[in-house]
Amino acid sequence: MTDTTYNGWKNYETWNVSLWLQNDYPLYQMARAWAEHGYKSLSHQLIARSPETPDGVRWDDASLDVPRLNEMLAEM
C-alpha cells in the first residue's frame, strides 16, 4: 500500500499551515489564542496579517484539511 499523505498530513497545504502555526512563535501564540474558535476563525485573523504562509500557501486554501487543523489547535 502506498502512503498518499504528506508527512502524516492529508496534503502539502495542510502540512505547511500546520508547520507554520506550530513552529513560528508569533503564529503559535495567535493559534493558541484562537484555538477554541476553530481554524476557520483563526484563518480570518491570519489573512488580515498576510494572505499566505511564508511558503506561499493561502491560509484559506480550499484543499486544507480543516477538521484535522481543528484537532491540532485543540491539542495546543
CORQUI-V193176 format. One record per backbone hydrogen bond with DSSP energy under -1.0 kcal/mol. CO is the residue of the C=O (numbers start at 1). NH is the residue of the N-H. E is the energy in kcal/mol with one decimal. If there is no record, write none. Layout:
co nh e
CO NH E
CO NH E
This chain:
co nh e
6 9 -2.0
9 6 -3.4
11 15 -2.2
12 16 -3.0
13 17 -2.3
14 18 -2.5
15 19 -2.8
16 20 -2.2
17 21 -2.4
18 22 -1.9
19 23 -1.5
20 24 -1.6
24 28 -3.0
25 29 -2.6
26 30 -1.9
27 31 -2.8
28 32 -2.5
29 33 -2.1
30 34 -1.8
34 37 -1.7
35 38 -1.2
38 42 -2.0
39 43 -3.3
40 44 -1.2
41 45 -1.3
42 46 -2.4
43 47 -2.6
44 48 -1.4
46 50 -2.6
51 59 -1.5
53 56 -2.4
57 53 -3.1
58 61 -1.7
61 64 -1.6
64 66 -1.5
65 69 -2.1
66 70 -2.6
67 71 -1.8
68 72 -2.3
69 73 -2.4
70 74 -2.2
71 75 -1.5
73 76 -1.0
